[in-house]
């Protein structure tokens, strides 16, 4: 990955985009810029779940993608895939697109006081994790590695922000 484009999906927080951009650039040694695209998530809304289908968002990103860049969609809408209640993000393994949502990364979602630092940390971890999938990485068994699976925010909070040595080697760093 030499270039990463951040794509607004809906109306994501400018402050979070400004935190995610340098973090993913550093994590992958890539140039990261906001892409001149905007994806409207409304067509991916499923009223029966009151959520947005993340795989459909990936397809919209793929349809908008140029060549030579990875795209990371960032949104505040609640995402799902049919076999799970929710997802924090989804990526095209070894492909070029990923999407993350910070909807469930807010402490307020769980009835707790707001914590902007924790929200930023969670969003960065999820962004790096999903872009790791784009780079071809699968889930890692090292619980400190950002590529460890996260089925809840508690698991997300426990892992680090960086790739372990094994995962770095796997993507040629």
N, C-alpha and C positions, 0 to 999 in steps of 0.2 A: 504494500500500500504506500504509494508515494504521495497521493493527494486524497484528502478526506473532505467531503462537502457536508456541512450541516444544513439540514432542511427543516424549515418551520412547518410543522403539521398542526393546523389549527392556529392557535395563538399562544405559543410557548413563552415562558418568561425570558425576557432579554437578559436578565441577570444570570440565569442558569446557562443560557447559550454562551455567555461571556466566560463562564467558569469551565464549561465542558470543552470549548474550543482548544485552549492551550493544554489542557490535561490529556486529551486524546492525541494531540500533535506530539507531545512529549512521550507518551506511552508507545507510540508506533514510529517515532522518528520521521513523521510525515508532515507535510504542509496541511493545515486545516483552515478552511475558510467557510463562511456562510455561503451556501449555494444560492444563486438567484432564482430559486424555485419556491413555490409554496404549494403545499398539498392540503386540500380541503378534506377533512376526515368525515364530513357528514354522509357521503354515499356509503361509507363503511359501517354506519351505525346500524345496530340490530336492536330494535325496540323490545323484543322479547327478553333480552338480557340487559338492556340499558347500558350497553357497552359497544366498543368498536372492534371490529375483527382485524387483528394485527396482520394476518397473512394478506388480506386485501390491501392494507396500507403498504406492505412490502411490494405488492404488484404495482401499485400506483407509483412508488418510488422507482421501481425497475423501469416502468414505462417512461419516466422522466429522466432517467440516468443517461449520461453521456458515456463515452468510453474512457477508460484510464483512471477513473475516480471511484472511490467508495463513497456511498452516501449514507449518512446517519440522520434519520428523521427523529425529531424531538417533539413530543407532544405532552399535553396535560390531560388528555382524555383517557378514560379507563379502557384498557385493552384486554382481549380474550382470544383464545383459540378454542375450537369446539370441545376438545377433550379436557380443558382446564377451566377452573373458575375465573382465573385472571392470569395475565402475564405482565411482568415488568418490561419486557421487550421481546423481540424476535429478530432473527437474522437469517439471511440466506447463507448457509454454510459453504464457505469457499467461493462465495459469489461476490456481489458488489453492493448489497443494500442491507440495512438494518434499521430498526425503529425502537425507540425507548419511550416509555411514559413515566412521568414522575407523579402521576395521579395518586398512587398508593405509596409513594415515598415520603409524603408529608406526615409528620407526627400527628397532625390534626385529624387525618383520616382514621386514626386509631383512638381518637378521643383524648389525645395528649397535647400538652402545650407546644406551640410552634418552636422549631429549632432549625433555623436557616442553615447553620453550619452542617448539621446532620443531613439535611435535605441535599445540600450541595455535594457532600461526600457520597451519598447514595447514588445521586444522578451520575457523578463521574464514574463510580464503580460500574454502574449498569452500562454506561456508554462504552467504556473500555471492554467490558465483558462481551457485549454484542458485536463490537468491531473485531474482537478476537475470533468470534465465530466466522465473520466475513473473511478473516485471514486464514481460516481453515482449522482453527482450534476447536476441539470438543471440550466437554466439561473435564476439569482436572480434579484429581483426588487429593491434592494439597489444599487443605482448608484455608490457608493463608493466601493462596493464589486468587487473583481476581476472576479466573476462569472456573473456580469452584461453583457448583450449582447453588442457586439461591431461590428457595421455594417460599421464603418469607423475608420480611425486612430484618428480622433477627439474624438470619443467616447472612444476609447482605452486610449487616453491621459487623459481623465477626471476621469477614475476610479482608484482605488488604486491597490496595489500589493498584498493585503491580502484578505483572506476570512472573511466575516462578521461573527458575533457571531452565527447567525442562520445557516449559511453554515458549520461553524466549528462543531457545535453540530450535524448536519446532517451526518457528516462523522466520528463522535465519538471522536473528539478532545476535 
